[in-house]
Amino acid sequence: MPKLKSRKAAAKRFRRSGSGKIMRRKAFKNHLLQHKGTDRKNRLSKAAVTSEADAENVELMLPYL
């Protein structure tokens, strides 16, 4: 059976955590940062766990993750 290709856009956005969950980056930390508070920016910097409903689709996009 041939190897499966990964969706490269998804490969750049998702990582697997040590416990096996799929991690993602949080939104709203690209620009217009001068009016956002420091606590808020620090909170947005941390990785988040992908929801269960979305994790199934990510698994299909990344067969070897």
Backbone as JSON Lines, residues from 0, in Angstrom:
{"i":0,"aa":"M","n":[0.84,-1.18,0.0],"ca":[0.0,0.0,0.0],"c":[0.88,1.25,0.0]}
{"i":1,"aa":"P","n":[0.57,2.25,-0.81],"ca":[1.43,3.43,-0.87],"c":[1.32,4.29,0.39]}
{"i":2,"aa":"K","n":[2.34,5.1,0.56],"ca":[2.33,6.02,1.69],"c":[1.27,7.09,1.47]}
{"i":3,"aa":"L","n":[0.72,7.6,2.57],"ca":[-0.28,8.66,2.5],"c":[0.39,10.01,2.64]}
{"i":4,"aa":"K","n":[-0.13,11.0,1.95],"ca":[0.42,12.35,2.04],"c":[-0.28,13.11,3.15]}
{"i":5,"aa":"S","n":[0.48,13.94,3.84],"ca":[-0.07,14.83,4.87],"c":[-0.54,16.12,4.22]}
{"i":6,"aa":"R","n":[-1.56,16.73,4.78],"ca":[-1.95,18.07,4.36],"c":[-0.93,19.03,4.96]}
{"i":7,"aa":"K","n":[-0.16,19.68,4.11],"ca":[0.95,20.48,4.6],"c":[0.5,21.68,5.42]}
{"i":8,"aa":"A","n":[-0.66,22.24,5.09],"ca":[-1.17,23.37,5.87],"c":[-1.47,22.93,7.3]}
{"i":9,"aa":"A","n":[-2.02,21.74,7.45],"ca":[-2.33,21.22,8.79],"c":[-1.06,20.83,9.53]}
{"i":10,"aa":"A","n":[-0.07,20.33,8.81],"ca":[1.18,19.91,9.44],"c":[1.9,21.09,10.07]}
{"i":11,"aa":"K","n":[1.71,22.28,9.5],"ca":[2.36,23.46,10.04],"c":[1.63,24.01,11.26]}
{"i":12,"aa":"R","n":[0.37,23.62,11.45],"ca":[-0.46,24.23,12.49],"c":[-0.68,23.35,13.71]}
{"i":13,"aa":"F","n":[-0.5,22.06,13.6],"ca":[-0.83,21.15,14.7],"c":[0.37,20.34,15.11]}
{"i":14,"aa":"R","n":[0.45,20.05,16.42],"ca":[1.49,19.2,16.99],"c":[0.84,18.21,17.94]}
{"i":15,"aa":"R","n":[1.53,17.12,18.21],"ca":[1.04,16.13,19.15],"c":[1.7,16.38,20.5]}
{"i":16,"aa":"S","n":[0.91,16.36,21.56],"ca":[1.46,16.56,22.9],"c":[2.04,15.25,23.42]}
{"i":17,"aa":"G","n":[2.66,15.3,24.56],"ca":[3.25,14.1,25.15],"c":[2.21,13.05,25.5]}
{"i":18,"aa":"S","n":[1.03,13.5,25.86],"ca":[-0.03,12.56,26.22],"c":[-0.85,12.11,25.01]}
{"i":19,"aa":"G","n":[-0.53,12.62,23.82],"ca":[-1.2,12.17,22.61],"c":[-2.28,13.1,22.1]}
{"i":20,"aa":"K","n":[-2.54,14.2,22.8],"ca":[-3.56,15.12,22.34],"c":[-2.99,16.02,21.25]}
{"i":21,"aa":"I","n":[-3.88,16.56,20.43],"ca":[-3.45,17.44,19.34],"c":[-3.52,18.88,19.83]}
{"i":22,"aa":"M","n":[-2.38,19.57,19.72],"ca":[-2.28,20.93,20.22],"c":[-2.34,21.9,19.04]}
{"i":23,"aa":"R","n":[-2.85,23.1,19.32],"ca":[-2.97,24.14,18.31],"c":[-2.53,25.46,18.91]}
{"i":24,"aa":"R","n":[-2.33,26.44,18.04],"ca":[-1.98,27.79,18.46],"c":[-3.26,28.59,18.65]}
{"i":25,"aa":"K","n":[-3.25,29.56,19.53],"ca":[-4.42,30.4,19.74],"c":[-4.42,31.57,18.76]}
{"i":26,"aa":"A","n":[-5.61,32.06,18.47],"ca":[-5.78,33.15,17.52],"c":[-5.57,34.51,18.22]}
{"i":27,"aa":"F","n":[-5.56,35.57,17.45],"ca":[-5.53,36.97,17.92],"c":[-4.2,37.4,18.51]}
{"i":28,"aa":"K","n":[-3.08,36.83,18.06],"ca":[-1.79,37.29,18.54],"c":[-0.87,37.62,17.37]}
{"i":29,"aa":"N","n":[-1.42,38.14,16.28],"ca":[-0.6,38.47,15.11],"c":[-0.31,39.96,14.99]}
{"i":30,"aa":"H","n":[-1.32,40.78,15.17],"ca":[-1.12,42.22,14.98],"c":[-2.12,42.94,15.88]}
{"i":31,"aa":"L","n":[-2.04,44.27,15.87],"ca":[-2.87,45.12,16.76],"c":[-2.67,44.73,18.22]}
{"i":32,"aa":"L","n":[-1.42,44.57,18.61],"ca":[-1.11,44.09,19.95],"c":[-0.94,45.23,20.95]}
{"i":33,"aa":"Q","n":[-0.86,46.47,20.48],"ca":[-0.55,47.56,21.41],"c":[-1.68,47.83,22.39]}
{"i":34,"aa":"H","n":[-2.92,47.51,22.03],"ca":[-4.03,47.77,22.95],"c":[-4.42,46.55,23.77]}
{"i":35,"aa":"K","n":[-3.77,45.41,23.54],"ca":[-4.07,44.21,24.31],"c":[-3.15,44.17,25.52]}
{"i":36,"aa":"G","n":[-3.68,43.72,26.63],"ca":[-2.92,43.69,27.87],"c":[-1.85,42.62,27.86]}
{"i":37,"aa":"T","n":[-0.86,42.79,28.74],"ca":[0.23,41.82,28.82],"c":[-0.26,40.45,29.24]}
{"i":38,"aa":"D","n":[-1.17,40.41,30.22],"ca":[-1.7,39.12,30.67],"c":[-2.42,38.41,29.52]}
{"i":39,"aa":"R","n":[-3.18,39.16,28.76],"ca":[-3.91,38.58,27.64],"c":[-2.96,38.03,26.59]}
{"i":40,"aa":"K","n":[-1.89,38.79,26.29],"ca":[-0.93,38.34,25.28],"c":[-0.19,37.1,25.76]}
{"i":41,"aa":"N","n":[0.14,37.04,27.04],"ca":[0.8,35.84,27.57],"c":[-0.12,34.63,27.48]}
{"i":42,"aa":"R","n":[-1.39,34.83,27.76],"ca":[-2.36,33.75,27.69],"c":[-2.53,33.25,26.26]}
{"i":43,"aa":"L","n":[-2.49,34.17,25.3],"ca":[-2.63,33.8,23.9],"c":[-1.39,33.09,23.35]}
{"i":44,"aa":"S","n":[-0.25,33.25,24.04],"ca":[0.98,32.62,23.56],"c":[1.01,31.12,23.82]}
{"i":45,"aa":"K","n":[0.26,30.67,24.79],"ca":[0.3,29.26,25.17],"c":[-0.49,28.41,24.18]}
{"i":46,"aa":"A","n":[-0.06,27.17,24.04],"ca":[-0.76,26.24,23.14],"c":[-2.06,25.78,23.77]}
{"i":47,"aa":"A","n":[-3.03,25.44,22.93],"ca":[-4.33,24.98,23.4],"c":[-4.59,23.6,22.83]}
{"i":48,"aa":"V","n":[-5.44,22.86,23.51],"ca":[-5.82,21.53,23.04],"c":[-6.94,21.68,22.01]}
{"i":49,"aa":"T","n":[-6.83,20.98,20.9],"ca":[-7.87,21.0,19.89],"c":[-9.1,20.26,20.41]}
{"i":50,"aa":"S","n":[-10.28,20.77,20.08],"ca":[-11.51,20.14,20.56],"c":[-11.65,18.74,19.98]}
{"i":51,"aa":"E","n":[-12.44,17.91,20.66],"ca":[-12.62,16.53,20.23],"c":[-13.21,16.44,18.82]}
{"i":52,"aa":"A","n":[-14.16,17.32,18.51],"ca":[-14.8,17.29,17.19],"c":[-13.8,17.62,16.09]}
{"i":53,"aa":"D","n":[-12.92,18.59,16.33],"ca":[-11.93,18.97,15.33],"c":[-10.77,17.99,15.27]}
{"i":54,"aa":"A","n":[-10.47,17.33,16.38],"ca":[-9.33,16.41,16.43],"c":[-9.51,15.26,15.44]}
{"i":55,"aa":"E","n":[-10.74,14.81,15.24],"ca":[-10.98,13.72,14.3],"c":[-10.59,14.14,12.89]}
{"i":56,"aa":"N","n":[-10.93,15.37,12.5],"ca":[-10.57,15.85,11.16],"c":[-9.07,16.04,11.02]}
{"i":57,"aa":"V","n":[-8.42,16.49,12.08],"ca":[-6.97,16.68,12.03],"c":[-6.27,15.33,11.87]}
{"i":58,"aa":"E","n":[-6.78,14.3,12.53],"ca":[-6.2,12.96,12.41],"c":[-6.24,12.48,10.95]}
{"i":59,"aa":"L","n":[-7.33,12.81,10.26],"ca":[-7.44,12.4,8.85],"c":[-6.47,13.18,7.98]}
{"i":60,"aa":"M","n":[-6.23,14.45,8.31],"ca":[-5.33,15.28,7.52],"c":[-3.88,14.92,7.75]}
{"i":61,"aa":"L","n":[-3.56,14.39,8.95],"ca":[-2.19,14.07,9.31],"c":[-2.1,12.6,9.7]}
{"i":62,"aa":"P","n":[-1.97,11.69,8.74],"ca":[-2.02,10.27,9.06],"c":[-0.87,9.77,9.92]}
{"i":63,"aa":"Y","n":[0.28,10.44,9.9],"ca":[1.44,9.95,10.65],"c":[1.79,10.82,11.84]}
{"i":64,"aa":"L","n":[0.86,11.66,12.28],"ca":[1.12,12.55,13.42],"c":[1.14,11.77,14.71]}
